[in-house]
Amino acid sequence: MPAESEERAGDGGVETQEQRGASSVATNGDHLVELYKEMVFIRVFEEACSRGFKKGKVGGYMHVYIGQEAIATGFLDAYREGDRIITAYRDHPHVLLLGSDPKAVMAELYGKGTGMVKGKGGSMHLFDVEKGFMGGYGIVGGHIPLGVGMAYALRYEETDHIVQTYLGDGSMSIGYFHEAVNLAGLWGKDGMCPCLFILENNQYGMGTSVERTTAMTDLVRKFDAYGVENEKVDGMDLEAVLEVAHRAAERVRETGKPYAVEALTYRTVPHGAADFLEKYRTKDEINKWRKRDPIGLLEHKLLENGLLDQDAVEEIRNETKQTMSEVTRFAEESDEPPLEELYTDVYAGEDEYMGEK
Ligand SMILES: Cc1ncc(C[n+]2csc(CCOP(=O)(O)OP(=O)(O)O)c2C)c(N)n1
């Protein structure tokens, strides 16, 4: 691998918790323990669905978020009821963190009628309107204009809700990104676009590194071109993410102006189910980033500060695994959707129409 890949296996120019020094862990320890449990849950969930995929039980295509958990965990901590969340296809954690039923999520991956969208969407098209989760999209960048449009609508309806629009580094070279962020900046001048863009920069789009797709690799600065203020955070450090997430969400809520945060992270597993060989990166690079695994970092901090001990860690993992076996059993034992379901939800019906005619 070229030297650039070695360089990438560092902190990417973002100040890390280790470099910042003192941890604020003691001030909000109980909450951090709760978030730690949520991160462990997401990880164990995705390990379980990866096994299901290998056994051929999960249909369609599937992408997991392993290595990136601190980002969604931190930003969704700033979620308020009535906000909207939209993301691409690496969407399991977002919906789980919003409190959707894990059994319904797993059943959806298994293509069962008890799935959260009746087994018709699968991994990439999760949806839970009640929890504010507006998908789950497979077309890279295609959801960004939807996030911006929803943000406009929320302000037009005179609410103080915001949209969290998650996007990958790979989506930033696509037209949708530029068109949507341009409008966000423009509408934001009148306080009409409360959209928080969360750039999950895991440094690759499938097998292509950021350096091979764009000449200007300081990605978050692309928002400057459209008048959207922005900053960067270490996406492996939950505490750092929490700090920026709450501050940014409140800023967007108050001003109605969009804001962007680039969270530098790393996907420590293959891109998706068909990426067996990972020829585009070295094992060395992967291992270096695994040492900064967001769950491992937080666990270490909690142990160091006496907020958890080794027994408690074991207990959390065991309990989570037990819950997960119930979740998986539910998915396995559920029935396929009935044949009639082929003809429903094809077009939006009267009661599914969301605006005035
Ligand atoms: C419009 C479009 N082009 C190409 C693809 C194929 N594709 C699937 S995932 C992906 C990479 C996207 O990378 P990124 O946005 O960084 O997200 P990540 O997978 O790293 O989370 C591509 C090119 C697609 N789904 N949609």
The ligand as an SDF file (V2000), in Angstrom:
LIG
                    3D

 26 27  0  0  0  0  0  0  0  0999 V2000
  -25.5440    6.5780   -6.9030 C   0  0  0  0  0  0  0  0  0  0  0  0
  -24.7670    5.3620   -6.4740 C   0  0  0  0  0  0  0  0  0  0  0  0
  -23.5790    5.0940   -7.0330 N   0  0  0  0  0  0  0  0  0  0  0  0
  -22.8520    4.0060   -6.6590 C   0  0  0  0  0  0  0  0  0  0  0  0
  -23.3560    3.1630   -5.6950 C   0  0  0  0  0  0  0  0  0  0  0  0
  -22.5110    1.9670   -5.2440 C   0  0  0  0  0  0  0  0  0  0  0  0
  -22.0140    2.1970   -3.9120 N   0  0  0  0  0  0  0  0  0  0  0  0
  -22.5640    1.5950   -2.8660 C   0  0  0  0  0  0  0  0  0  0  0  0
  -21.8370    2.0340   -1.4480 S   0  0  0  0  0  0  0  0  0  0  0  0
  -20.7420    3.0380   -2.2180 C   0  0  0  0  0  0  0  0  0  0  0  0
  -19.6970    3.7980   -1.4190 C   0  0  0  0  0  0  0  0  0  0  0  0
  -20.2130    4.9700   -0.6700 C   0  0  0  0  0  0  0  0  0  0  0  0
  -19.2480    5.3970    0.2550 O   0  0  0  0  0  0  0  0  0  0  0  0
  -19.5680    6.3490    1.4520 P   0  0  0  0  0  0  0  0  0  0  0  0
  -20.5970    7.3570    1.0640 O   0  0  0  0  0  0  0  0  0  0  0  0
  -18.2900    6.8820    1.9420 O   0  0  0  0  0  0  0  0  0  0  0  0
  -20.2400    5.4360    2.5560 O   0  0  0  0  0  0  0  0  0  0  0  0
  -19.6510    4.2210    3.3850 P   0  0  0  0  0  0  0  0  0  0  0  0
  -20.0300    2.9690    2.6560 O   0  0  0  0  0  0  0  0  0  0  0  0
  -18.1980    4.3940    3.5190 O   0  0  0  0  0  0  0  0  0  0  0  0
  -20.3730    4.2770    4.6850 O   0  0  0  0  0  0  0  0  0  0  0  0
  -20.9520    3.0200   -3.5810 C   0  0  0  0  0  0  0  0  0  0  0  0
  -20.1530    3.7790   -4.5360 C   0  0  0  0  0  0  0  0  0  0  0  0
  -24.6180    3.4530   -5.1500 C   0  0  0  0  0  0  0  0  0  0  0  0
  -25.1820    2.6890   -4.2270 N   0  0  0  0  0  0  0  0  0  0  0  0
  -25.3000    4.5670   -5.5300 N   0  0  0  0  0  0  0  0  0  0  0  0
  1  2  1  0
  2  3  1  0
  2 26  2  0
  3  4  2  0
  4  5  1  0
  5  6  1  0
  5 24  2  0
  6  7  1  0
  7  8  2  0
  7 22  1  0
  8  9  1  0
  9 10  1  0
 10 11  1  0
 10 22  2  0
 11 12  1  0
 12 13  1  0
 13 14  1  0
 14 15  2  0
 14 16  1  0
 14 17  1  0
 17 18  1  0
 18 19  2  0
 18 20  1  0
 18 21  1  0
 22 23  1  0
 24 25  1  0
 24 26  1  0
M  CHG  1   7   1
M  END
$$$$
